[in-house]
Amino acid sequence: MTGARTGAAPRTCALLALSCCCAAAPAASARAASARIHPALAPAAPGVRTAFTFAYSLQDTEAGVPPPLRSVVVHLPLGLGLDLGGAATCAPARVRRSGPSGCPQRSLIGRGHAVLEVHAGSQSIPEEAVVWAIRVPDRGGHSALAIFGRGETPLVQQSTSMATVLPDRPPYGSMLSVSVPAIPTVVYEPDASVISFSMTLGGPRAHAGGVTLPRRCPAGGLPFAAGFTFADQTRALAAAHLPCPRRG
């Protein structure tokens, strides 16, 4: 996704990033960032259509602020399907230019929030942003989303990530692969770092889309995982399980 500055002052935005990567270990000389993921489903009943919330937090094990994020891959359990039926599509160029206001209402499939850290001299300033998931035309025969973020406090900027839904290997069924662009801040300072992100797909605040739960659940619960790749080529991995949905 590419950051686009607006106005005369330096700016910074937030953007998501729901998407993993490989499990290679970071170089021994580089500090390693740590990651935690927090998936949630509501309602949680076998075979029903539900809203899916995916949240993550990142931290540098030494400095507190992780390096700038470049990609995220979210691995979804086998049988859990991203349902985009009824969603309209919006051209990526329109998303980058205008965000959700320039797209059909029914292309909006999710909303969320992100917090970034902006570097300004010896200080680190938190930057908050609202994020939207917008359905865009398929890419290479696979469903695709644009994740648009707009930050206004303390700086103003907007950014767009492109995400693709791809097949995965068991115990996962699909993965959401997101490319995160550089998010520039103040001249001569590093790009912004993502500290936390949360996105809900489907649900009452979305105009289309959602997630369908599997009818069968593994004994250990529904497995989720995510991989994060940073600008310094280090990586972080995280995993979580949700209890099996109860039958009504």
C-alpha atoms as one frame of an Amber mdcrd trajectory, in Angstrom:
protein
   0.000   0.000   0.000   1.221   3.451  -0.762   1.122   6.398   1.589  -0.245
   9.676   0.208   0.457  12.912   2.083  -2.098  15.710   2.212  -1.533  19.350
   3.169   1.746  21.141   3.865   2.660  19.594   7.196   4.420  16.212   7.507
   1.827  13.467   8.079   1.348   9.973   9.013  -1.405   7.450   8.774  -2.260
   4.139  10.034  -2.950   1.117   8.217  -3.750  -2.265   8.607  -2.545  -4.864
   7.907  -4.320  -8.225   8.294  -1.069 -11.117   6.698   1.739 -13.462   7.296
   4.797 -14.833   6.056   7.234 -17.600   6.421   8.599 -18.972   9.607  12.226
 -18.060   9.002  14.056 -16.818  12.086  15.451 -13.267  12.179  19.178 -12.717
  11.837  21.012 -13.127  15.131  22.393  -9.565  14.950  18.941  -7.961  14.660
  16.569  -7.258  17.514  13.459  -9.392  17.336   9.943  -7.987  17.566   7.239
  -9.972  19.314   3.618 -10.339  18.198   0.317 -11.338  19.773  -2.919 -12.077
  17.917  -6.502 -11.935  19.171  -9.152 -13.534  16.894 -12.842 -13.370  17.841
 -16.123 -14.593  16.310 -19.600 -13.292  17.128 -21.920 -15.106  17.095 -20.027
 -18.398  17.391 -22.229 -21.292  16.275 -21.373 -24.095  13.806 -22.225 -23.359
  10.170 -23.547 -19.827  10.714 -22.500 -16.549   9.139 -20.718 -14.375  11.674
 -18.556 -11.296  12.170 -14.827 -12.000  12.437 -12.531  -9.692  14.378  -8.782
 -10.033  14.026  -6.524  -7.937  16.229  -2.776  -7.941  16.787  -0.183  -6.053
  18.780   3.541  -5.692  18.058   6.424  -4.830  20.352  10.200  -4.647  20.107
  11.724  -6.831  22.806  14.319  -4.153  23.633  13.181  -0.728  22.441   9.414
  -1.198  22.795   8.708   0.218  19.318   8.962  -2.443  16.550  10.478  -1.743
  13.113   8.097  -0.506  10.376   5.789  -3.300   9.189   5.914  -4.491   5.584
   3.597  -7.506   5.375   1.140  -9.600   7.369  -0.290 -13.017   6.556  -3.260
 -14.256   8.572  -3.908 -18.030   8.489  -7.567 -19.006   8.922  -8.864 -22.409
  10.111  -9.949 -25.082   7.660 -13.641 -24.651   6.875 -13.841 -21.010   7.940
 -14.796 -19.122   4.781 -14.676 -15.443   3.930 -18.138 -14.735   2.481 -18.101
 -11.809   0.044 -21.459 -12.632  -1.547 -23.439  -9.489  -2.227 -20.404  -7.212
  -1.970 -19.894  -4.687  -4.753 -16.366  -3.927  -5.979 -14.460  -0.656  -6.073
 -11.443   0.087  -8.264  -8.183   0.279  -6.248  -7.439   3.700  -7.757 -10.730
   5.048  -6.349  -9.949   3.568  -2.943  -6.515   5.238  -2.880  -7.959   8.541
  -4.010 -11.096   8.825  -1.876 -11.338   5.902   0.530 -14.781   4.494   1.352
 -16.544   7.747   0.430 -15.577   7.200  -3.236 -16.829   3.597  -3.393 -20.244
   1.881  -3.509 -21.712   1.365  -0.042 -21.946  -2.382  -0.556 -18.203  -2.615
  -1.194 -17.537  -1.835   2.490 -17.024  -5.178   4.231 -15.197  -4.216   7.424
 -14.003  -1.493   9.770 -11.332  -1.162  12.388  -8.734   0.885  14.202  -4.939
   1.057  14.275  -2.275   2.726  16.411   1.127   3.629  14.972   4.214   5.185
  16.486   5.630   8.270  14.757   9.275   9.134  15.350  10.129  12.820  15.842
  13.680  13.340  17.056  14.096  11.621  20.420  10.327  11.323  20.865   7.836
   8.694  19.748   4.278   9.956  19.277   1.241   7.650  18.949  -0.800   8.111
  15.757  -4.366   6.806  15.688  -6.202   5.860  12.512  -9.543   4.485  11.395
  -9.339   1.652   8.845 -11.850   0.229   6.363 -11.850  -3.037   4.372 -13.200
  -2.514   0.854 -13.905  -5.213  -1.745 -11.903  -4.736  -4.939 -11.859  -6.822
  -8.141 -10.269 -10.272  -7.884  -6.517 -10.527  -8.345  -5.261 -13.571 -10.259
  -8.568 -15.353  -9.735  -8.492 -14.791  -5.959 -10.733 -12.555  -3.864  -9.064
  -9.261  -2.992  -9.561  -6.419  -0.524  -8.166  -2.947  -0.130  -7.459  -1.853
   3.431  -7.701   1.911   3.593  -6.487   3.846   6.629  -6.789   7.496   7.549
  -4.987   9.083  10.488  -5.670  12.599  11.695  -4.148  12.825  15.178  -1.544
  14.218  15.534  -0.744  14.134  11.789  -2.911  13.642   8.704  -2.282  11.011
   6.044  -4.018   8.176   4.232  -2.679   4.813   3.098  -3.954   1.784   1.199
  -2.875  -1.867   1.529  -3.864  -4.567  -0.916  -4.862  -7.958   0.505  -5.527
 -11.247  -1.282  -7.341 -14.366  -0.037  -5.250 -17.435  -0.952  -5.532 -21.189
  -0.300  -3.526 -22.581   2.616  -2.378 -25.935   3.970  -4.036 -27.827   6.863
  -4.763 -27.165   9.639  -5.539 -23.903   7.857  -7.896 -23.504   4.925  -7.073
 -20.051   3.611  -4.783 -17.124   4.268  -5.232 -13.381   3.980  -1.987 -11.951
   2.618  -1.535  -8.197   3.082   1.233  -5.978   1.756   1.875  -2.921   3.960
   3.501   0.133   2.341   6.042   2.449   3.905   4.238   5.122   5.909   6.493
   8.220   5.900   6.492  10.644   8.806   8.852  13.571   9.422  11.721  14.215
   6.991  14.870  12.245   7.912  12.940  10.185  10.456  12.042   6.471  10.112
   8.703   5.361   8.696   5.860   4.904  11.168   5.677   1.623  13.087   2.415
  -0.272  13.607   1.816  -0.906  17.312  -1.668  -2.414  17.201  -4.418  -3.149
  14.708  -7.983  -4.451  14.913 -10.404  -5.137  12.050 -13.907  -6.636  12.038
 -15.116  -8.209   8.787 -18.891  -8.419   8.491 -21.230  -7.513  11.306 -23.728
  -4.639  11.665 -21.271  -1.899  10.661 -20.388  -3.519   7.336 -22.659  -3.293
   4.288 -21.684  -6.743   2.964 -19.425  -9.703   3.638 -18.816 -11.839   6.664
 -17.342 -15.146   7.715 -18.975 -18.593   7.657 -18.011 -20.926  10.498 -17.141
 -24.572   9.799 -19.713 -27.213  10.752 -16.989 -29.366  12.291 -14.285 -28.199
  14.663 -10.942 -29.885  15.517 -10.614 -31.253  19.034  -8.193 -28.515  20.058
 -10.365 -25.665  18.790 -10.075 -23.375  15.759  -6.406 -22.597  14.966  -5.284
 -19.130  13.850  -1.780 -17.905  13.087  -0.107 -14.822  11.645   3.331 -13.892
  10.390   4.731 -10.365  10.296   7.663  -9.133   8.210   9.399  -5.854   9.038
  11.447  -3.321   7.087  14.707  -4.674   8.557  13.813  -8.164   7.219  13.152
  -9.590  10.687   9.967 -11.559  11.296   7.576 -12.385  14.088   5.077 -15.223
  14.379   2.036 -15.627  16.613  -0.689 -18.247  17.041  -3.967 -18.621  18.920
  -6.886 -21.044  19.240 -10.555 -20.304  19.742 -12.799 -22.826  21.525 -15.071
 -24.828  19.247 -18.414 -23.071  18.624 -21.273 -24.525  20.624 -24.365 -25.851
  18.951 -27.508 -23.940  19.856
